[in-house]
């Protein structure tokens, strides 16, 4: 069932950028999961996935990406965040606990 998307509604997003964005940047990107895909013949691709509180926060994250000079490849709405449950195959990510930054 397809749900209507509202500007003030939390949702799960996938964002892909060209280049490497190490996991230490997770705090700066609202604790999104960061995965780097390495390519032997081309540039690395960084995928950020997780719950974003609303569209204003999404736009703020896109400004961070622009400010870092990372080419934006994809922004995908992966599903509504219905009370923190799994949405379309993506798990929402709670904030990291103190001391978990290096894991």
TIVOMAR-822974 format. One line per 4 residues: number of its first residue (from 1); for each residue x, y, z of C-alpha. Coordinates in nm, 3 decimals. Layout:
BEGIN
NUM = X:Y:Z; ...
***
This chain:
BEGIN
1 = 0.000:0.000:0.000; 0.138:0.340:-0.097; 0.125:0.618:0.162; 0.109:0.990:0.089
5 = 0.434:1.167:0.177; 0.406:1.482:0.391; 0.677:1.745:0.436; 0.675:1.713:0.815
9 = 0.675:1.331:0.828; 0.972:1.108:0.915; 1.082:0.875:0.638; 1.368:0.646:0.544
13 = 1.596:0.770:0.266; 1.891:0.641:0.069; 2.141:0.901:-0.051; 2.438:0.816:-0.276
17 = 2.737:1.040:-0.340; 3.055:0.998:-0.538; 3.359:0.975:-0.315; 3.449:0.841:0.029
21 = 3.270:0.959:0.339; 3.409:0.769:0.636; 3.181:0.642:0.917; 3.313:0.915:1.148
25 = 3.086:1.156:0.959; 2.775:0.970:1.083; 2.715:1.224:1.365; 2.724:1.510:1.115
29 = 2.470:1.324:0.900; 2.215:1.258:1.177; 2.349:0.908:1.249; 2.269:0.768:0.907
33 = 2.435:0.438:0.820; 2.735:0.500:0.594; 2.851:0.230:0.351; 3.135:0.274:0.102
37 = 3.137:0.075:-0.222; 3.484:0.045:-0.368; 3.530:0.023:-0.742; 3.856:-0.103:-0.892
41 = 3.804:0.099:-1.210; 3.624:0.410:-1.084; 3.557:0.634:-0.788; 3.417:0.506:-0.460
45 = 3.047:0.552:-0.392; 2.920:0.635:-0.041; 2.564:0.535:0.048; 2.388:0.697:0.344
49 = 2.070:0.522:0.462; 1.836:0.584:0.750; 1.555:0.777:0.910; 1.530:1.147:0.838
53 = 1.286:1.339:1.056; 1.130:1.554:0.782; 1.191:1.715:0.444; 1.359:2.020:0.603
57 = 1.617:1.788:0.763; 1.667:1.614:0.427; 1.742:1.947:0.262; 1.986:2.028:0.543
61 = 2.172:1.700:0.480; 2.189:1.780:0.109; 2.345:2.118:0.197; 2.613:1.934:0.401
65 = 2.684:1.712:0.100; 2.713:2.016:-0.126; 2.942:2.193:0.122; 3.174:1.891:0.125
69 = 3.196:1.906:-0.255; 3.061:1.552:-0.300; 2.875:1.494:-0.628; 2.519:1.382:-0.551
73 = 2.420:1.067:-0.739; 2.088:0.959:-0.584; 1.824:1.062:-0.332; 1.560:0.792:-0.286
77 = 1.258:0.787:-0.058; 1.275:0.429:0.073; 0.953:0.432:0.276; 0.764:0.600:0.553
81 = 0.898:0.559:0.905; 0.597:0.406:1.075; 0.691:0.412:1.445; 1.050:0.305:1.379
85 = 0.953:-0.022:1.213; 1.123:-0.174:0.912; 1.019:0.008:0.594; 1.061:-0.148:0.252
89 = 1.368:-0.347:0.349; 1.549:-0.066:0.530; 1.591:-0.061:0.907; 1.580:0.273:1.080
93 = 1.895:0.356:1.274; 1.880:0.491:1.628; 2.146:0.739:1.738; 2.481:0.586:1.830
97 = 2.543:0.538:2.200; 2.840:0.714:2.363; 3.158:0.525:2.275; 3.008:0.347:1.971
101 = 3.162:0.591:1.723; 3.465:0.368:1.660; 3.274:0.044:1.599
***
